[in-house]
Amino acid sequence: MVVIPNAQRREPKSDKLTDRNTTKRRPAVVISAAAFNAATGHIVAAMITSARTSVWGSDIPLTDLAAAGLPTPCVIRLKLFTLDAGLIVRTAGRLSPGDAAALTETLAATIVPQ
């Protein structure tokens, strides 16, 4: 689990209290292997969202929020992307073994080369 800049916000917004530019951040789960990340300087990740109004059939509810470092109920959404590893703001936590197994199972059922 990592925290990254929100790609949908192109312009930093002004923080009135400190007069510094801030960028909204969001959590993501890294799904690429450490060897790939080191060789390319990039990660492959899946979106983490608390969105309750739009549900995807492949959403994976996170059952151990404390381990993941998340304050509110969230799901892993298979909205996959690559990102320069240098843009990672910080590590948020880790998936619990059960959440990691659910993600692995869902990825194996979803990602099938054709």
C-alpha positions in Angstrom: 0.0 0.0 0.0 1.4 3.4 -1.0 0.2 7.0 -1.1 0.4 8.7 -4.5 -0.6 12.1 -5.9 -4.1 12.1 -7.3 -3.7 12.0 -11.1 -7.0 13.6 -11.7 -6.0 16.9 -10.1 -3.7 18.6 -12.5 -3.4 22.0 -10.7 -2.1 22.2 -7.1 -4.6 24.0 -4.9 -3.5 26.7 -2.5 -3.4 25.8 1.2 -4.7 29.0 2.8 -3.3 28.3 6.3 0.3 27.8 5.2 0.2 29.5 1.8 1.9 26.4 0.2 0.7 24.5 -2.8 -0.9 21.1 -1.9 -1.9 18.2 -4.0 -4.6 15.7 -3.1 -3.2 12.3 -2.4 -4.8 8.8 -2.6 -3.9 5.3 -1.6 -3.0 2.6 -4.1 -1.9 -1.0 -3.9 1.2 -2.0 -5.8 0.7 -5.2 -7.7 4.0 -5.5 -9.6 6.9 -7.5 -8.4 9.8 -5.8 -6.6 12.2 -7.0 -9.3 10.0 -5.3 -12.0 9.8 -2.1 -9.9 13.6 -2.0 -9.4 14.4 -2.7 -13.1 12.0 -0.2 -14.6 11.7 2.5 -11.9 7.9 2.2 -12.2 5.2 0.3 -10.4 1.9 -1.2 -11.6 -0.8 -0.4 -9.1 -4.5 -0.8 -8.5 -6.8 2.0 -7.3 -8.1 2.1 -3.7 -11.4 3.8 -3.3 -14.1 4.4 -0.7 -16.7 5.2 -3.4 -20.0 3.6 -2.4 -22.1 5.0 -5.3 -20.3 3.1 -8.1 -19.6 -0.6 -7.6 -17.6 -2.8 -9.8 -18.2 -6.6 -9.7 -14.5 -7.1 -9.2 -14.2 -4.8 -6.2 -12.3 -6.4 -3.3 -13.4 -5.1 0.1 -10.5 -4.6 2.5 -11.1 -6.4 5.7 -8.0 -5.3 7.7 -8.0 -1.5 7.5 -5.4 -1.1 10.3 -2.9 -3.3 8.5 -3.5 -1.4 5.2 -3.1 1.9 7.0 -6.5 3.2 5.9 -8.9 5.2 8.1 -12.2 4.3 6.4 -13.7 1.3 4.7 -12.3 0.9 1.2 -12.1 -1.5 -1.7 -9.4 -2.4 -4.2 -10.7 -1.6 -7.6 -9.1 -3.2 -10.7 -8.5 0.2 -12.3 -4.9 -0.5 -13.1 -2.1 2.0 -13.9 1.7 2.4 -14.1 3.4 5.2 -12.2 7.0 6.4 -11.9 8.1 5.0 -8.5 9.6 8.4 -7.7 6.1 9.8 -7.3 5.3 7.6 -4.3 4.7 9.9 -1.4 5.0 7.2 1.3 4.2 3.6 2.2 0.8 3.4 3.9 0.7 -0.2 5.2 0.4 -3.7 4.0 -2.4 -5.9 2.8 -3.4 -8.6 5.3 -2.8 -12.2 4.2 -6.5 -12.6 3.5 -6.8 -9.4 1.6 -3.7 -10.2 -0.5 -5.1 -13.7 -1.3 -8.4 -12.1 -2.4 -6.5 -9.7 -4.7 -4.3 -12.5 -6.1 -7.4 -14.6 -6.8 -9.3 -11.8 -8.4 -6.3 -10.8 -10.6 -5.8 -14.4 -11.7 -9.5 -14.6 -12.7 -9.5 -11.2 -14.5 -6.1 -10.8 -16.2 -6.0 -13.5 -19.0 -3.7 -12.9 -22.0 -5.5 -13.5 -25.3 
